[in-house]
Amino acid sequence: MQPEWLTRRPMQLSGGELARIAILRALDPRTRFLIADEMTAQLDPSIQKAIWGYVLEVCRSRSLGMLVISHQSALLDQVCTRHLQVE
């Protein structure tokens, strides 16, 4: 998150910036289980990788369970220990 985001109104932020803020809010210390439904789908691939790295680090350090919902099978292979495919 960029410091200048704190002084802007939501309408002044881009869709990607709002998505990143929503992800940070989902990682609130009170969160017990994270449901990531297409969490980074609207972000650039380079940002997706960084976000997922951070999310996985937080989940591991806090023993936080996570359900990932995505159409990106390559992403699921990278971030999930196991996954199911629904057709």
Stockholm file with secondary structure:
# STOCKHOLM 1.0

chainA/1-87         MQPEWLTRRPMQLSGGELARIAILRALDPRTRFLIADEMTAQLDPSIQKAIWGYVLEVCRSRSLGMLVISHQSALLDQVCTRHLQVE
#=GR chainA/1-87 SS CCGGGGGSCGGGSCHHHHHHHHHHHHTCTTCCEEEEESTTTTSCHHHHHHHHHHHHHHHHHHTCEEEEECSCHHHHHHHCSSCCCCC
#=GC SS_cons        CCGGGGGSCGGGSCHHHHHHHHHHHHTCTTCCEEEEESTTTTSCHHHHHHHHHHHHHHHHHHTCEEEEECSCHHHHHHHCSSCCCCC
//
